[in-house]
Amino acid sequence: MLSRRKMLATGAGVAAAAALAACDNGSTGKSTWTSGGASSGAEGGGDGGGAAEPAKLTITPAADTKDVSPTSQVTVAIDNGTLSTVTVSANGKNLDGKLSGDKKSWTSSGTLAYGQTYTVAVAGADAAGKDVSQNSTFTTLKPNAVASITLQANPMLALKNGGTYGVGQPVIVFFNKAVKNQDAAEQGMKVTTSPQVEGKWHWVTNQSAHWRPEKYWAKGTTVKVSVNLLGVDLGNGVYGGGNSSANFSIGPSRIAIADSNTKQMECYVDGQMVKKIPVSMGKGGTTTGSKGETIDFFTRSGVHVLMTKEPLVTMSSASYGITDKNNPNYYEEKIKLACRISLSGEYVHMADWNIPQQGKANTSHGCINVAPANAQWFYDTFDVGDVVEVRNTPKNLPLVDGLGDWNVAWGQW
């Protein structure tokens, strides 16, 4: 008859040949599996040699974990053994990762997706060379909605990585979903400049955050914006959809000051006035639009930032509500050398039909009219992010009409 001790040893040997046993360590978010170990020698016998320790696998996140953040890293580690393969997959796509040189661990390098169930399949060997394997699953969190982001130069142009912009260019992060938790969003948005300059975020709308310094940028400043919002709760069940970054630099200071009283536009490059251009600006007065709205013809006072440049653009009064062709203010024309300075349709553009009024009277529908040679010079000299400041008109440029950022006092920004 076998002694009790010999019976226990025999039982341990059976366990060594069995599949791995799972143990979920809820306090650490890890799952561990331990293979059975060989027994020691029988009582009073054996060669006295110790058996190999059982292999132990640890998988993070733990098996059956719910609502895992997409920023979480998947790791697999083995004690008393080596790993051969680790596959983490969902919907037929494998997550990128790398096995360590000693084959003791595997770490993911890819990004998890929202709302997916991932299967972790591990294979390896224990210290005695016997195969060990284990599968587990976990599920990533599923938001009500995912907000993608776009780095913008303005509402009409994406920010060009490596681009050069004017001294009036703000940093803009645009979300395709409304952001309720704006503090959380700002924690993930960083602007770094060289030389260092203080700046602040301001939410122009609940989808658009702008960052600018107190004063115009200095020529030659380099700017980096980094947005890391993947997995961030932006409120109302909306989560950040990804990360993004871009660099840009600030070119020469180019500032144009258009004065409604003098009908002149003084153009400064790096602080020196290089050209004075006769202009004709908004004629003023009002009319009624097709929906009964009141439409005026004033150029807006305040700092504008050049948004786009187009060699030829179709301008129509229908874009702001005048659709009746019998209305004396109706028009639809192809305009050359158009530099847009607001979303509502203000441009600095060529107006060869209006040369007699330039420098003398304001007769436009709100744009800044200039003669052909001056229009060509302005088009060739000024660029996106440069400043056009309008003075001495009775209407002010709203913050949301293009880039009215510089019209907000620093204390309220």
Secondary structure, 3 states (H helix, E strand, C coil): CCCHHHHHHHHHHHHHCCCCEEEEECCCCEEEEECCCCCCCCCCCCCCCCCCCCCEEEEECCCCCCCECCCCCCEEEEECEEEEEEEEEECCEECCEEECCCCCEEEECCCCCCCCEEEEEEEEEECCCCEEEEEEEEEECCCCEEECEEEEEECCEECCCCEEECCCCCEEEEECCCCCCHHHHHHCEEEEEECCCCEEEEEEECCEEEEEECCCCCCCCEEEEEEECCCCEEECCEEECCEEEEEEEECCCEEEEEECCCCEEEEEECCEEEEEEECECECCCEEECCCCCEEECCCCEEEEECCEEEEEEEEEHHHHCCCCCCCCCCCEEEEEEEEECCCCCCEEEECHHHHHHCCCCCCECCCEEECHHHHHHHHHHCCCCCEEEEECCCCECCCCCCCCHHHCCHHHC
